[in-house]
């Protein structure tokens, strides 16, 4: 029995910075039965879907920090900007990766990297 590889990829600073590389990677992973999770702060919207489509990104799951924290009443909106407890926001990607068994998480933020010390997910810090 082989394990399904689960990969998380952030949008801003990762996919939008290196669209061709993540297009190749995401398409190869999905074609071979792996899971590709978009793990980002942004709510899913037609604009986000357009970014992913234009980049040619294949994915199987979408996780939004904003939507996750909204579901538990943790987000306050000021105009079009969401605000939440900084610790809860910063740990949300780590918690999602931990809870869903993500093996590799591609992200550009050192803030999130610091939260991955106690999980099996490997945080791959993309320098852009």
Secondary structure, DSSP 8 states (H G I E B T S, - for coil): -----EEEE-IIIIITTSHHHHHHHHHHHHHTT-EEEEEESS---HHHHHHHHHHT---SEEEEHHHHHHHTT--EEETTEEE--HHHHHHHHHHHHHHHT-SEEEE--HHHHTTGGGSSSEEEE---
